[in-house]
Amino acid sequence: MGRLFGTDGVRGVANTELTNELAYRLGQAAAVFMGPNIVIGKDTRLSGDMLEAAASAGIMSAGGTALLAGIIPTPGVALLVNELHADGGLVISASHNPPEYNGIKLFDAQGFKLPDEVEDQIEAFIASGGLEARDEMLPGDAVGVAIPVEEAVEIYINHAVESVKAQGVGFSGLHIALDAGHGASALTSREAFERLGAKVTAINEDFDGTDINVQCGSTCLDPLKELMAECGADVGVAHDGDADRVMLLTPEGFEIDGDFVEAVLAIDMKQRGVLAGDTAVSTVMCNLGFVKAMEREGISVVQTKVGDRYVLEEMRANGYSVGGEQSGHMILLEYNSTGDGLMTACQFLAAVVRSGKTVSEAVQVMERFPQELINVRVADNSTWAENQGIREAVEAAEAAMGETGRVLVRASGTEPLIRVMVEAASPEDALAHAQTIAAIVEKELS
């Protein structure tokens, strides 16, 4: 069997791949490996209730207490683990995936995702059959209980609101267009923005369990663009299903991805003297324009492997305060231990308000370099780094572009693909170099 845990928990089609039995075992493992008090939250998927019941049963079978937070953004569970002094958190969500999928991710007692070695221990525990196989099942008068967390959503909303108020700013006079994506942010984002003084025009705040992420939210910005054109908002905010990420829009429809958000945040934090080490953390996929903008502002950029867990590892290892991904995952360690779409939007808008600029003006701190990505299907993607022909093609492109471009070639971790990404001063240059390298990759490895 392949590894149970992917880069962001356990994922699969609910009830066929992510089964009740597996959810039960993961709940049991959470209580065994992390401690008895486990916060459980979920997004709006139809299968959330079913998997919540199974995971809760697993926690209780191990003598633990399932603290039921209900529908709440993923970062809300990470926050509640700390607020309630729990031993861990369990989130039932498949983030931006389609409605038929679901997932389970675990947080430790500090609200951080589990390290690989703990995930490996949990996998071994599940593969061996759990407590039943160990003959360690408790008698009926020793099992745990489930307790609803009545103020779960309120605690999360208040945390975001107070983070802005503490800076002495508010959103009065700001008109925000919001797409909740039929997901968990339907219960949180509008309320937070309105408490900070903003006018909010929202769509997709309803949900029936089968519409989460469907042609809406952070992965499909067309509905938000239409809403902004209709209502004349100053900024657009779109979340994915579990609201751990955010994408924003200017009134002109310009997409403010994670690179732009992090650029605005890092510059604002440096000006306020709260940017640890004058450093921002991103991944190797961040746009060259972000790196150049940070250089101009005297901010160092540390680039990690793709994945927010690697960004977080780098931040925790060196005490950095801001990190993120182009996809809209942003980690602000002063406020949260995982990606938080609402907190990111709040801190971004606070920085914009403080600057006295419009959102459109504020994002001009960086210029996006044209980027071309070509996926090349190959027989074996494990040997490309030793291939002389590919190395020479990359070196030739880098020499031709100099400081005005960048080449990134990497193997997919999930498919037999080589990803060729080129950034250049013009779209034509980016495409030409990417096609040249991709053709050589195909010739050498197919």
C-alpha positions as CSV (number, residue, x, y, z in Angstrom):
1,M,0.0,0.0,0.0
2,G,1.1,3.6,-0.7
3,R,1.7,6.1,2.0
4,L,-1.6,7.0,3.8
5,F,-0.7,10.6,4.5
6,G,-0.2,12.9,1.5
7,T,1.2,16.5,1.8
8,D,-1.9,17.7,3.6
9,G,-3.4,14.8,5.5
10,V,-5.4,11.8,4.2
11,R,-7.6,12.4,1.2
12,G,-10.0,10.4,-1.0
13,V,-13.5,10.0,-2.2
14,A,-15.7,9.8,0.9
15,N,-17.2,6.4,1.8
16,T,-15.2,4.5,-0.8
17,E,-11.6,5.6,-0.4
18,L,-11.9,7.6,2.8
19,T,-14.1,5.1,4.7
20,N,-15.8,5.2,8.1
21,E,-13.4,2.5,9.3
22,L,-10.4,4.6,8.3
23,A,-11.9,7.7,9.9
24,Y,-12.5,5.6,13.1
25,R,-8.9,4.4,13.1
26,L,-7.6,7.9,12.6
27,G,-9.7,9.2,15.5
28,Q,-8.4,6.3,17.7
29,A,-4.8,7.1,16.6
30,A,-5.3,10.8,17.5
31,A,-6.2,9.9,21.0
32,V,-3.5,7.3,21.4
33,F,-0.6,9.3,19.9
34,M,-1.5,12.9,20.8
35,G,-3.6,12.7,23.9
36,P,-7.2,12.3,25.1
37,N,-8.7,15.7,24.3
38,I,-9.1,16.2,20.5
39,V,-10.9,19.1,18.8
40,I,-12.9,18.0,15.7
41,G,-14.0,20.5,13.0
42,K,-15.4,20.0,9.5
43,D,-16.3,21.9,6.3
44,T,-19.7,21.8,4.7
45,R,-19.4,18.5,2.7
46,L,-22.3,16.1,2.9
47,S,-19.9,13.4,4.2
48,G,-18.7,15.6,7.0
49,D,-21.3,14.4,9.5
50,M,-20.7,10.7,8.7
51,L,-16.9,11.0,9.0
52,E,-17.2,13.2,12.1
53,A,-19.3,10.4,13.8
54,A,-16.7,7.8,12.9
55,A,-13.7,9.8,14.0
56,S,-15.4,10.8,17.2
57,A,-16.2,7.1,17.9
58,G,-12.5,6.3,17.4
59,I,-11.5,9.0,19.9
60,M,-14.0,7.8,22.4
61,S,-13.1,4.1,22.0
62,A,-9.6,5.0,23.1
63,G,-11.0,6.8,26.2
64,G,-10.6,10.3,24.7
65,T,-12.9,13.3,24.6
66,A,-14.1,14.5,21.2
67,L,-14.6,18.3,21.4
68,L,-17.0,19.0,18.5
69,A,-16.5,22.4,16.9
70,G,-18.9,21.7,14.1
71,I,-18.5,23.5,10.7
72,I,-15.5,25.8,11.1
73,P,-12.5,26.8,8.9
74,T,-9.5,24.5,9.2
75,P,-7.4,27.3,10.9
76,G,-10.2,27.6,13.5
77,V,-9.4,24.0,14.7
78,A,-5.7,24.8,15.0
79,L,-6.6,27.9,17.0
80,L,-9.1,26.1,19.3
81,V,-6.5,23.4,20.1
82,N,-4.5,26.2,21.8
83,E,-7.5,28.1,23.2
84,L,-9.0,25.0,24.8
85,H,-5.6,23.5,25.9
86,A,-6.5,20.4,24.0
87,D,-4.0,17.6,23.0
88,G,-4.6,17.8,19.3
89,G,-7.0,18.7,16.5
90,L,-8.7,16.6,13.7
91,V,-10.1,18.4,10.6
92,I,-12.5,16.7,8.3
93,S,-12.1,18.5,5.0
94,A,-10.7,18.0,1.5
95,S,-9.9,21.8,1.2
96,H,-10.3,22.9,-2.5
97,N,-11.2,19.4,-3.8
98,P,-14.7,18.6,-5.3
99,P,-17.6,17.8,-3.0
100,E,-17.4,13.9,-3.3
101,Y,-14.0,14.0,-1.7
102,N,-13.1,14.4,1.9
103,G,-10.0,14.4,4.0
104,I,-8.7,14.2,7.5
105,K,-5.8,16.2,8.8
106,L,-4.3,16.3,12.3
107,F,-2.8,19.0,14.4
108,D,-0.6,18.6,17.4
109,A,-1.1,20.4,20.8
110,Q,0.4,23.6,19.4
111,G,-1.9,23.6,16.4
112,F,0.9,22.5,14.0
113,K,0.6,19.8,11.4
114,L,2.2,16.5,12.5
115,P,5.8,15.7,11.5
116,D,6.4,12.8,9.1
117,E,7.7,10.5,11.8
118,V,4.4,10.8,13.8
119,E,2.4,10.2,10.7
120,D,4.5,7.1,10.1
121,Q,3.7,5.8,13.6
122,I,0.0,6.4,13.0
123,E,0.1,4.6,9.7
124,A,1.7,1.6,11.3
125,F,-0.9,1.6,14.1
126,I,-3.7,1.7,11.5
127,A,-2.2,-0.9,9.3
128,S,-1.8,-3.2,12.3
129,G,-5.5,-3.0,13.2
130,G,-5.5,-0.4,16.0
131,L,-6.3,-1.0,19.6
132,E,-8.5,-4.0,18.8
133,A,-5.5,-5.8,17.3
134,R,-3.5,-5.0,20.4
135,D,-6.3,-6.4,22.6
136,E,-6.3,-3.0,24.4
137,M,-10.0,-2.0,23.9
138,L,-11.5,-0.4,27.0
139,P,-14.6,-1.7,28.8
140,G,-17.9,0.2,28.3
141,D,-17.6,2.1,31.6
142,A,-14.2,3.5,30.6
143,V,-14.8,5.0,27.1
144,G,-14.8,8.7,26.4
145,V,-17.5,11.2,25.5
146,A,-18.3,13.9,22.9
147,I,-18.8,17.5,24.0
148,P,-20.0,20.3,21.6
149,V,-17.8,23.4,21.7
150,E,-20.6,26.0,21.8
151,E,-18.5,29.2,21.0
152,A,-16.1,27.6,18.5
153,V,-16.9,29.9,15.5
154,E,-17.2,33.0,17.8
155,I,-13.7,32.3,19.2
156,Y,-12.2,32.1,15.7
157,I,-14.0,35.3,14.4
158,N,-13.0,37.3,17.4
159,H,-9.3,36.2,17.1
160,A,-9.2,37.7,13.5
161,V,-11.1,40.9,14.5
162,E,-8.9,41.6,17.5
163,S,-5.7,41.1,15.5
164,V,-6.7,44.1,13.4
165,K,-8.1,46.3,16.2
166,A,-4.9,45.8,18.1
167,Q,-3.1,47.6,15.3
168,G,-5.4,50.6,15.7
169,V,-7.0,50.3,12.2
170,G,-10.4,49.3,10.9
171,F,-12.2,48.7,7.6
172,S,-14.7,51.6,7.8
173,G,-15.4,52.9,4.3
174,L,-14.1,49.6,2.6
175,H,-16.5,47.7,0.4
176,I,-15.6,44.0,0.2
177,A,-17.0,41.5,-2.3
178,L,-16.9,38.0,-0.8
179,D,-17.2,34.5,-2.3
180,A,-17.5,31.9,0.5
181,G,-17.4,29.0,-2.0
182,H,-20.3,27.3,-0.3
183,G,-17.7,26.3,2.4
184,A,-16.8,26.9,6.0
185,S,-16.1,30.6,5.6
186,A,-19.8,31.2,5.1
187,L,-20.0,31.2,8.9
188,T,-17.0,33.5,9.6
189,S,-15.7,35.9,7.0
190,R,-18.6,38.3,6.4
191,E,-19.1,38.6,10.2
192,A,-15.4,39.4,10.8
193,F,-15.3,42.0,8.0
194,E,-18.5,43.7,9.2
195,R,-17.3,43.9,12.8
196,L,-14.3,45.7,11.5
197,G,-16.5,48.3,9.8
198,A,-16.5,47.1,6.2
199,K,-19.6,46.8,3.9
200,V,-19.8,43.3,2.6
201,T,-21.6,42.0,-0.5
202,A,-21.4,38.2,-0.5
203,I,-22.2,35.2,-2.7
204,N,-22.2,31.4,-2.1
205,E,-22.8,31.6,1.6
206,D,-25.5,29.0,1.4
207,F,-24.5,25.3,1.2
208,D,-26.2,21.9,0.8
209,G,-23.1,19.7,1.1
210,T,-22.8,19.0,-2.7
211,D,-21.9,22.5,-3.9
212,I,-18.6,23.2,-2.0
213,N,-15.9,24.5,-4.4
214,V,-18.1,23.9,-7.5
215,Q,-17.4,26.7,-10.0
216,C,-16.8,29.2,-7.2
217,G,-14.4,30.3,-4.5
218,S,-10.6,30.7,-4.7
219,T,-10.2,28.1,-7.5
220,C,-12.8,29.8,-9.8
221,L,-12.8,33.5,-9.6
222,D,-15.3,34.3,-12.4
223,P,-18.3,34.6,-10.1
224,L,-16.4,37.0,-7.8
225,K,-15.3,39.1,-10.8
226,E,-19.0,39.4,-11.9
227,L,-20.1,40.3,-8.4
228,M,-17.4,43.1,-8.2
229,A,-18.5,44.5,-11.5
230,E,-22.1,44.6,-10.3
231,C,-21.5,46.0,-6.8
232,G,-18.5,48.2,-7.3
233,A,-16.5,46.8,-4.4
234,D,-13.0,48.0,-3.5
235,V,-11.6,44.5,-3.2
236,G,-12.7,40.9,-3.8
237,V,-12.1,38.0,-1.4
238,A,-12.5,34.3,-2.3
239,H,-11.9,31.3,-0.1
240,D,-11.6,27.6,-0.8
241,G,-13.9,25.1,1.0
242,D,-12.1,25.0,4.4
243,A,-10.9,28.6,4.1
244,D,-7.2,28.0,4.8
245,R,-6.3,30.0,1.8
246,V,-7.5,33.2,0.1
247,M,-7.3,34.8,-3.3
248,L,-8.1,38.5,-3.7
249,L,-9.1,40.7,-6.7
250,T,-8.7,44.4,-7.5
251,P,-11.8,46.3,-8.9
252,E,-10.2,45.9,-12.3
253,G,-10.2,42.1,-12.0
254,F,-6.5,41.7,-11.4
255,E,-5.8,38.5,-9.4
256,I,-3.9,39.1,-6.2
257,D,-2.2,35.7,-5.6
258,G,-0.1,34.7,-2.6
259,D,3.0,36.3,-4.0
260,F,1.4,39.8,-4.1
261,V,-0.2,39.3,-0.7
262,E,3.1,38.3,0.9
263,A,4.9,41.2,-0.8
264,V,2.4,43.7,0.7
265,L,2.5,42.0,4.1
266,A,6.3,41.7,4.3
267,I,6.9,45.3,3.3
268,D,4.3,46.5,5.8
269,M,5.8,44.3,8.6
270,K,9.3,45.6,7.9
271,Q,8.1,49.2,8.1
272,R,6.5,48.4,11.5
273,G,9.6,46.6,12.7
274,V,7.9,43.2,13.2
275,L,9.4,41.3,10.2
276,A,11.7,38.8,11.9
277,G,15.1,38.7,10.4
278,D,13.9,41.0,7.6
279,T,13.1,37.7,5.8
280,A,10.1,36.3,4.0
281,V,9.7,32.6,3.3
282,S,8.2,31.2,0.0
283,T,8.7,28.2,-2.2
284,V,10.7,27.6,-5.4
285,M,7.5,28.3,-7.4
286,C,7.2,31.9,-6.2
287,N,7.4,34.5,-9.0
288,L,10.7,36.1,-9.8
289,G,8.9,39.4,-9.5
290,F,8.4,38.7,-5.8
291,V,12.1,38.1,-5.2
292,K,13.0,41.3,-7.0
293,A,10.5,43.3,-5.1
294,M,11.8,42.0,-1.8
295,E,15.4,42.7,-2.8
296,R,14.5,46.4,-3.5
297,E,13.0,46.6,0.0
298,G,16.0,45.0,1.7
299,I,14.1,41.8,2.5
300,S,15.7,38.4,2.1
301,V,13.7,35.6,0.6
302,V,14.2,32.0,1.6
303,Q,12.7,29.5,-0.9
304,T,11.6,26.0,0.2
305,K,10.2,22.9,-1.6
306,V,6.6,23.3,-2.8
307,G,4.2,22.7,0.1
308,D,3.1,24.9,3.0
309,R,4.5,22.3,5.5
310,Y,8.0,23.0,4.2
311,V,7.4,26.8,4.4
312,L,6.3,26.3,8.0
313,E,9.3,24.1,8.9
314,E,11.6,26.8,7.7
315,M,9.8,29.5,9.6
316,R,9.8,27.5,12.8
317,A,13.4,26.5,12.5
318,N,14.6,30.1,12.1
319,G,12.0,32.2,13.8
320,Y,10.7,33.9,10.7
321,S,7.3,35.6,10.9
322,V,5.8,35.5,7.4
323,G,5.7,32.7,4.7
324,G,3.4,31.6,2.0
325,E,2.7,30.1,-1.4
326,Q,1.5,31.5,-4.7
327,S,-1.7,29.5,-4.2
328,G,-2.9,31.8,-1.4
329,H,-1.7,29.7,1.6
330,M,-0.2,32.3,4.0
331,I,1.3,31.7,7.4
332,L,1.7,34.5,9.9
333,L,3.2,32.9,13.0
334,E,2.3,35.8,15.3
335,Y,-1.4,34.9,14.7
336,N,-1.7,31.3,13.5
337,S,0.0,28.0,13.2
338,T,-1.3,27.1,9.8
339,G,-2.7,28.7,6.6
340,D,-5.6,31.0,7.5
341,G,-7.6,32.7,4.7
342,L,-9.5,35.1,6.9
343,M,-6.5,36.2,9.0
344,T,-4.5,36.6,5.7
345,A,-7.2,38.8,4.2
346,C,-7.5,40.8,7.5
347,Q,-3.8,41.5,7.7
348,F,-3.5,42.3,4.0
349,L,-6.4,44.8,4.2
350,A,-5.0,46.3,7.4
351,A,-1.7,46.9,5.6
352,V,-3.5,48.5,2.6
353,V,-5.5,50.8,5.0
354,R,-2.3,51.8,6.8
355,S,-0.6,52.6,3.5
356,G,-3.4,55.1,2.5
357,K,-3.5,53.5,-0.9
358,T,-6.2,51.7,-2.8
359,V,-5.9,47.9,-3.2
360,S,-5.0,48.4,-6.8
361,E,-2.2,50.8,-5.9
362,A,-0.9,48.7,-3.0
363,V,-0.2,45.6,-5.1
364,Q,2.0,47.6,-7.4
365,V,4.9,47.0,-5.0
366,M,5.7,44.0,-7.2
367,E,5.5,43.2,-10.9
368,R,4.6,39.7,-12.0
369,F,7.2,38.2,-14.4
370,P,5.5,36.3,-17.3
371,Q,5.6,32.6,-16.4
372,E,5.2,29.5,-18.6
373,L,4.7,26.0,-17.2
374,I,4.8,22.9,-19.4
375,N,4.2,19.4,-18.0
376,V,6.0,16.7,-19.9
377,R,4.8,13.1,-19.5
378,V,7.8,10.8,-19.3
379,A,8.5,7.1,-18.7
380,D,10.6,7.7,-15.6
381,N,10.8,11.1,-13.9
382,S,13.5,10.1,-11.3
383,T,16.6,10.5,-13.5
384,W,16.2,13.9,-15.1
385,A,18.7,15.7,-12.8
386,E,21.6,13.5,-14.0
387,N,20.7,13.9,-17.7
388,Q,23.4,16.0,-19.5
389,G,21.2,17.0,-22.3
390,I,18.6,18.5,-20.0
391,R,21.2,20.2,-17.9
392,E,22.7,21.9,-20.9
393,A,19.3,23.1,-22.1
394,V,18.6,24.6,-18.7
395,E,22.0,26.3,-18.6
396,A,21.6,27.7,-22.1
397,A,18.3,29.3,-21.2
398,E,19.6,30.7,-17.9
399,A,22.6,32.2,-19.8
400,A,20.4,33.8,-22.4
401,M,18.1,35.4,-19.8
402,G,20.7,36.4,-17.2
403,E,19.1,38.4,-14.3
404,T,15.8,38.8,-16.2
405,G,14.6,35.2,-16.0
406,R,14.6,32.0,-14.2
407,V,14.3,28.2,-15.0
408,L,12.8,25.6,-12.6
409,V,12.7,22.0,-13.6
410,R,11.2,19.5,-11.1
411,A,9.6,16.0,-11.1
412,S,6.0,15.7,-10.0
413,G,5.6,13.8,-6.8
414,T,2.3,12.2,-7.8
415,E,2.5,11.6,-11.6
416,P,5.2,10.5,-14.2
417,L,5.7,14.2,-15.2
418,I,8.5,16.6,-15.5
419,R,7.4,20.2,-14.8
420,V,9.3,22.8,-16.8
421,M,8.7,26.4,-15.6
422,V,10.3,29.5,-17.1
423,E,10.0,33.1,-16.0
424,A,11.2,35.8,-18.3
425,A,10.9,39.5,-19.1
426,S,8.4,38.8,-21.8
427,P,5.7,36.1,-22.4
428,E,7.3,35.2,-25.7
429,D,10.7,34.6,-24.1
430,A,9.2,32.5,-21.4
431,L,7.3,30.3,-23.8
432,A,10.2,29.9,-26.2
433,H,12.6,28.8,-23.5
434,A,10.1,26.5,-21.9
435,Q,9.2,24.8,-25.2
436,T,12.9,24.3,-26.0
437,I,13.7,22.7,-22.6
438,A,10.4,20.6,-22.7
439,A,11.3,19.2,-26.1
440,I,14.7,18.0,-24.9
441,V,13.1,16.5,-21.8
442,E,10.6,14.6,-23.9
443,K,13.4,13.4,-26.3
444,E,15.7,12.3,-23.5
445,L,13.2,10.7,-21.1
446,S,10.2,9.4,-23.1
